[in-house]
Amino acid sequence: MKAAVTPTGPYTASASPTGTATATTTATTAGHPRGTVESYFNALKAGNVDQIVGAFARNAVVEIDGEATAEGTKAIRSLYQQQLHGATDLLSATHSIVDVRTVSGENAVVRSGSKQGQTRFRELFLLGKEGGKWKISEFMNNQSS
């Protein structure tokens, strides 16, 4: 099964001095896997746990470098509450989407890179449709060298 490569381009998100996330996106990302990942990054930068959790499918799996695996909504909420507690480096992180691929119109893979302080990360998102909307079903990140 061949994956369809969707247009990629620079995506950057930054926080304003008030902590409100702003993003550079295009209308073409709405209702698209890329838009779901951009929304996730915006919610992360804004410190909005409800919006972060809302980007994930109900039975999603999250594997963040150095943390225990979180499975399902309750565990993901707890993980991000812990991650965001006093974490100013997350609020000032930068994110770049590297590649977006859709498979059969129902599944997608998004790769991105982030920088938090002096630490760089690689992220891999697997997405699927839930209730007609793109949701993150699996997320993994690790430090890159």
C-alpha positions as CSV (number, residue, x, y, z in Angstrom):
1,M,0.0,0.0,0.0
2,K,1.6,3.3,-1.1
3,A,1.3,6.3,1.1
4,A,0.2,9.6,-0.4
5,V,2.6,12.4,0.6
6,T,0.8,15.6,1.5
7,P,2.2,19.1,1.1
8,T,4.6,20.0,3.9
9,G,6.1,23.3,4.7
10,P,7.3,25.3,7.7
11,Y,5.1,25.3,10.7
12,T,6.2,27.3,13.6
13,A,4.4,28.0,16.9
14,S,5.4,30.5,19.5
15,A,4.0,31.9,22.7
16,S,3.2,35.5,23.2
17,P,4.4,37.3,26.3
18,T,1.0,36.5,27.9
19,G,1.6,32.8,27.3
20,T,-1.1,32.6,24.6
21,A,0.0,30.4,21.7
22,T,0.0,31.8,18.2
23,A,0.8,29.9,15.1
24,T,1.5,30.3,11.4
25,T,-0.8,27.9,9.5
26,T,-2.8,27.9,6.4
27,A,-6.5,27.2,5.8
28,T,-5.5,24.0,3.9
29,T,-4.5,22.3,7.2
30,A,-8.0,22.5,8.7
31,G,-9.5,19.0,8.9
32,H,-6.2,17.5,8.0
33,P,-3.7,15.4,10.0
34,R,-1.3,18.4,9.9
35,G,-3.9,20.6,11.5
36,T,-4.5,18.2,14.3
37,V,-0.7,18.1,15.1
38,E,-0.5,21.9,14.9
39,S,-3.5,22.2,17.3
40,Y,-1.7,19.8,19.7
41,F,1.5,22.0,19.6
42,N,-0.6,25.1,20.1
43,A,-2.4,23.6,23.1
44,L,1.0,22.4,24.5
45,K,2.5,25.9,24.2
46,A,-0.6,27.4,25.8
47,G,-0.5,24.9,28.7
48,N,-4.1,23.8,27.9
49,V,-4.4,20.2,29.1
50,D,-8.0,19.9,28.0
51,Q,-7.1,20.9,24.4
52,I,-4.0,18.6,24.5
53,V,-6.1,15.6,25.6
54,G,-8.8,16.5,23.0
55,A,-6.2,16.0,20.2
56,F,-5.9,12.3,21.1
57,A,-8.1,9.4,20.4
58,R,-9.8,7.8,23.5
59,N,-7.5,4.8,23.4
60,A,-4.3,6.6,22.4
61,V,-0.8,5.7,23.6
62,V,1.7,8.4,24.5
63,E,5.4,7.6,24.9
64,I,7.4,10.7,26.0
65,D,11.2,10.4,26.4
66,G,12.0,9.6,30.0
67,E,8.4,9.0,31.1
68,A,6.2,5.9,31.6
69,T,3.9,5.1,28.7
70,A,0.4,6.6,29.1
71,E,-2.5,4.7,27.6
72,G,-6.0,6.2,27.4
73,T,-7.5,9.6,28.2
74,K,-7.1,9.5,32.0
75,A,-3.4,8.5,31.8
76,I,-2.7,11.0,29.1
77,R,-4.3,13.8,31.1
78,S,-2.2,12.9,34.1
79,L,1.0,12.8,32.1
80,Y,0.5,16.2,30.6
81,Q,-0.6,17.8,33.9
82,Q,2.7,16.5,35.3
83,Q,4.7,17.6,32.2
84,L,3.2,21.2,32.3
85,H,3.5,21.8,36.0
86,G,6.1,24.6,36.2
87,A,7.6,23.7,32.7
88,T,8.4,27.0,31.2
89,D,10.6,25.3,28.6
90,L,7.6,23.7,27.0
91,L,5.9,27.1,26.7
92,S,8.8,28.5,24.8
93,A,9.6,25.5,22.6
94,T,9.7,25.7,18.9
95,H,8.2,23.0,16.6
96,S,8.6,22.1,13.0
97,I,6.6,19.6,11.0
98,V,8.9,17.7,8.8
99,D,6.7,15.3,6.9
100,V,2.9,14.4,6.6
101,R,1.8,11.2,4.9
102,T,-1.7,9.8,4.6
103,V,-2.6,6.2,4.0
104,S,-5.9,5.2,2.4
105,G,-7.4,8.5,3.6
106,E,-8.1,7.1,7.1
107,N,-4.6,6.9,8.7
108,A,-1.7,9.3,8.7
109,V,1.9,9.7,9.9
110,V,3.3,13.1,10.9
111,R,7.0,13.6,11.8
112,S,8.2,16.7,13.5
113,G,11.1,18.2,15.4
114,S,11.1,20.4,18.5
115,K,13.6,22.4,20.5
116,Q,13.1,23.0,24.2
117,G,15.8,25.2,25.6
118,Q,19.0,23.5,24.2
119,T,17.4,20.1,23.9
120,R,16.2,18.8,20.5
121,F,13.5,16.2,20.1
122,R,12.1,14.1,17.3
123,E,8.3,13.4,17.3
124,L,6.3,10.7,15.5
125,F,2.5,11.0,15.4
126,L,0.2,8.2,14.1
127,L,-3.3,9.5,13.4
128,G,-6.6,8.0,12.5
129,K,-10.2,9.2,12.1
130,E,-12.5,9.1,15.1
131,G,-15.9,10.5,14.7
132,G,-14.9,11.9,11.3
133,K,-12.1,13.9,12.8
134,W,-8.4,13.3,12.8
135,K,-7.1,12.2,16.2
136,I,-3.7,11.3,17.4
137,S,-3.7,7.5,18.1
138,E,0.0,7.1,19.0
139,F,2.7,9.7,19.9
140,M,6.3,9.1,20.6
141,N,9.2,11.4,21.1
142,N,12.9,11.1,21.9
143,Q,15.9,13.3,22.1
144,S,17.9,13.8,18.9
145,S,21.6,14.3,18.8
